[in-house]
Amino acid sequence: MTPATLADAACAALRGDHLVVRQWAIDNLRGQVTWSELGRPEIRGDALSIAAALVELMAGRAGQAAPGWAADVPAASESIYFVPGTLPRSREVSETDGPEPLRRRRIYAMPNYLAFA
């Protein structure tokens, strides 16, 4: 199986397949990626907003700079939640305490999203 790309991870996140996103993050952490060198994926719209948020999140947690292209990517066209809609408290926490690179782009996840022990 070929490892997921940033585009794969972003599109998977958009459709709610966070196992693919998690595996992408783990693979990149193991590979000791230099986040600033990650190229802009050839995707558009909300998927690109998610990609930029993911790479900024991972770069920040690694103490690295994000790639320059990520700063130019706008917020998602509408709010995107990576938490179940049936859990109002989780949605509220994700809106106030979720990872900043995601919140800045109207993408909401729990504070520990993609945080690994």
Contacts in CASP RR format, 6 or more apart in sequence:
PFRMAT RR
TARGET T0000
AUTHOR 0000-0000-0000
METHOD contacts of the structure
MODEL  1
MTPATLADAACAALRGDHLVVRQWAIDNLRGQVTWSELGRPEIRGDALSI
AAALVELMAGRAGQAAPGWAADVPAASESIYFVPGTLPRSREVSETDGPE
PLRRRRIYAMPNYLAFA
3 23 0 8 1.000
3 24 0 8 1.000
3 27 0 8 1.000
4 12 0 8 1.000
4 20 0 8 1.000
4 23 0 8 1.000
4 24 0 8 1.000
4 27 0 8 1.000
5 24 0 8 1.000
5 41 0 8 1.000
6 24 0 8 1.000
6 38 0 8 1.000
6 39 0 8 1.000
6 41 0 8 1.000
6 51 0 8 1.000
6 54 0 8 1.000
6 55 0 8 1.000
7 41 0 8 1.000
7 42 0 8 1.000
7 43 0 8 1.000
7 47 0 8 1.000
7 51 0 8 1.000
8 20 0 8 1.000
8 24 0 8 1.000
9 20 0 8 1.000
9 21 0 8 1.000
9 24 0 8 1.000
9 25 0 8 1.000
9 51 0 8 1.000
9 54 0 8 1.000
10 41 0 8 1.000
10 43 0 8 1.000
10 47 0 8 1.000
10 48 0 8 1.000
10 50 0 8 1.000
10 51 0 8 1.000
10 54 0 8 1.000
11 43 0 8 1.000
11 47 0 8 1.000
12 18 0 8 1.000
12 19 0 8 1.000
12 20 0 8 1.000
12 21 0 8 1.000
12 24 0 8 1.000
13 20 0 8 1.000
13 21 0 8 1.000
13 50 0 8 1.000
13 54 0 8 1.000
13 82 0 8 1.000
14 46 0 8 1.000
14 47 0 8 1.000
14 50 0 8 1.000
14 80 0 8 1.000
16 82 0 8 1.000
18 82 0 8 1.000
21 54 0 8 1.000
21 114 0 8 1.000
22 114 0 8 1.000
25 54 0 8 1.000
25 58 0 8 1.000
25 114 0 8 1.000
25 116 0 8 1.000
26 116 0 8 1.000
28 58 0 8 1.000
29 58 0 8 1.000
29 62 0 8 1.000
29 116 0 8 1.000
33 58 0 8 1.000
34 64 0 8 1.000
35 55 0 8 1.000
35 58 0 8 1.000
35 59 0 8 1.000
35 60 0 8 1.000
35 62 0 8 1.000
35 64 0 8 1.000
35 65 0 8 1.000
35 66 0 8 1.000
35 67 0 8 1.000
36 59 0 8 1.000
36 64 0 8 1.000
36 65 0 8 1.000
36 66 0 8 1.000
36 67 0 8 1.000
36 68 0 8 1.000
37 67 0 8 1.000
38 55 0 8 1.000
38 67 0 8 1.000
39 67 0 8 1.000
39 69 0 8 1.000
40 67 0 8 1.000
40 69 0 8 1.000
41 47 0 8 1.000
41 48 0 8 1.000
41 51 0 8 1.000
43 51 0 8 1.000
45 76 0 8 1.000
45 77 0 8 1.000
46 76 0 8 1.000
46 77 0 8 1.000
46 78 0 8 1.000
46 80 0 8 1.000
48 73 0 8 1.000
49 73 0 8 1.000
49 74 0 8 1.000
49 75 0 8 1.000
49 76 0 8 1.000
49 77 0 8 1.000
49 105 0 8 1.000
49 106 0 8 1.000
49 107 0 8 1.000
50 76 0 8 1.000
50 80 0 8 1.000
50 105 0 8 1.000
50 107 0 8 1.000
51 70 0 8 1.000
51 73 0 8 1.000
52 66 0 8 1.000
52 69 0 8 1.000
52 70 0 8 1.000
52 71 0 8 1.000
52 73 0 8 1.000
52 101 0 8 1.000
52 105 0 8 1.000
53 99 0 8 1.000
53 101 0 8 1.000
53 102 0 8 1.000
53 104 0 8 1.000
53 105 0 8 1.000
53 107 0 8 1.000
54 101 0 8 1.000
54 114 0 8 1.000
55 66 0 8 1.000
55 67 0 8 1.000
55 70 0 8 1.000
56 66 0 8 1.000
56 70 0 8 1.000
56 101 0 8 1.000
57 99 0 8 1.000
57 101 0 8 1.000
57 102 0 8 1.000
57 113 0 8 1.000
57 114 0 8 1.000
58 114 0 8 1.000
59 65 0 8 1.000
59 66 0 8 1.000
59 67 0 8 1.000
60 66 0 8 1.000
60 101 0 8 1.000
61 114 0 8 1.000
61 115 0 8 1.000
66 101 0 8 1.000
73 105 0 8 1.000
74 105 0 8 1.000
75 104 0 8 1.000
75 105 0 8 1.000
75 106 0 8 1.000
76 105 0 8 1.000
76 106 0 8 1.000
76 107 0 8 1.000
78 106 0 8 1.000
79 106 0 8 1.000
79 107 0 8 1.000
79 108 0 8 1.000
80 106 0 8 1.000
80 107 0 8 1.000
80 108 0 8 1.000
81 91 0 8 1.000
81 94 0 8 1.000
81 108 0 8 1.000
81 109 0 8 1.000
82 94 0 8 1.000
82 102 0 8 1.000
82 107 0 8 1.000
82 108 0 8 1.000
82 109 0 8 1.000
82 110 0 8 1.000
82 113 0 8 1.000
83 90 0 8 1.000
83 91 0 8 1.000
83 94 0 8 1.000
83 108 0 8 1.000
83 109 0 8 1.000
83 110 0 8 1.000
84 90 0 8 1.000
85 91 0 8 1.000
90 110 0 8 1.000
91 108 0 8 1.000
93 110 0 8 1.000
93 111 0 8 1.000
94 108 0 8 1.000
94 109 0 8 1.000
94 110 0 8 1.000
94 111 0 8 1.000
95 103 0 8 1.000
95 108 0 8 1.000
97 111 0 8 1.000
98 108 0 8 1.000
98 109 0 8 1.000
98 110 0 8 1.000
98 111 0 8 1.000
98 113 0 8 1.000
99 109 0 8 1.000
99 111 0 8 1.000
99 113 0 8 1.000
99 114 0 8 1.000
102 108 0 8 1.000
102 109 0 8 1.000
102 113 0 8 1.000
END
